């Protein structure tokens, strides 16, 4: 019976020692990776009768985009961006009027179309990978 008592005392002592060692400062969880810096983009879009002229044709994925759309036509119009219709939808813009909005460009791809009254008039490329950084 004495042998089992020593085994029990040794096991309990070992458990206490391991618990103490794991709580020491040198064994802390590694810090979470820092978030990638966010780019802020100011994008101006002018809508003419047959085309859209933007201050940039491409932006980096993950950018926070402040968008200003100006109607340079003689009629009211609506501007949307394909793939981002849930975020970029001007509603009606009167002739000479301006609409402002903001969105995060988190859906990379090429040739997102600027739709003017549901007709493509230009494009915007959002450069970057569809993969989350660090995943393969």
N, C-alpha and C positions, 0 to 999 in steps of 0.2 A: 504494500500500500504506500510505503514511503516513496518508492520510485515514481509512482503516478503523481504523488504530491509535488515532487521536484519537477516533473515534466509540466504540470499545470502551472507552477510558479514560473518556470522558464518561458512558457508560451505567453503568459500574461505580461511578463517583463518585456519580452520581444515586441508584443503588440503596443505597449506603452511607448517604447523607444521609437518604433517606426512612426507612430502617430506624432510624436514630438518632432522627429526629423522632417516629416512632411509639412509641418507648420512653420518651419524656419523660413525667413525671408528669401533665401536663395532659391526656393522651390516654388515661387509664385507662377501663376499662369502667364504665358507670354502675352504681351499687349496686342490688341487687335490692330490689324494693318490700318494705316491712315487712309481716309477717303481721298479719292482723286480730287484735285482742285477743280472747281466749277468755273467754266468760262462764261462770261457775260457778253452777249452779242447784241448790238443794236442794229436791227435790219430795217431799212427803209424800202418800201415797195411802192412804185408809181404805176398806176394802171392807165394805159392809153387804149385807144380804140381797137388796135390789133395786137397789142403785146403788153407784157409786164416787164418793167425794168426794176431790178432789185440792186441794192448796194453790194450784194454778194450772191454768187451762184452756188456756193458751197459753204458749209459750216461744220464744225466738229461735233460729233455725237456727244451728248451730255451737256451741251451748252444751254444756258438759260437765255432765251431769245426774247428781246423786247421788240415787238413788231409794230411798225407804223405803215398803214396802207392809205394812199392818197388816190382819189378818183380824179383823173385828168380827162375824163370823157364828158360828153354833154348829157349823159343819161345816168340814172341810178343803177347801181350794180351791187353784186354780192361776191365776195372773194373768200375762197376756202383753199386749204392745202391738202391734197390727197394724202391719205395715211394719217393725217392729223385733223380730220374733220371734226373730231370731238373736242379739239382744242383751238383750232384756227378756223373761225367762221365769223365773218364780219357782220353778218346781217346786211341790211340795206345801207349803202353809202351813197349819199346824194352827190350830184355833180359838184366838184371842187371840195367835197368833204373828206374827212380823215377818220380812220378807225385805228384804235390802238389796242394791242393785246400782248399777252406774254405766254410762252409755253416752254417746256423742256424738250429739247430735241433728242429724245432717248430711243428713237426708232431709226437706226441707221439704214441707209439705202441710197440708191441713185435714182434721180429723175422723179422726185415727188413733184407733181404738177400743181402749178398755181391755177386754180379754176376760177374763171370769171364768168358768172352766170352759168355755171356748170360746163364751160368750154375751156379746155387747156390753152393757156396763153404764155406759159413760161415754166421753168423748173427750178427746183432747189435740191442739191445733193447734200446728204447728211453723212459725213465721212466718219467711219469707225467700224468696229467689229460688232457683230450680233452676239458674240460670246462675252460673258462676264469675265473681267480680268482675273486671272488666276485659275480659271477652269479650263479644262481641256476636253 
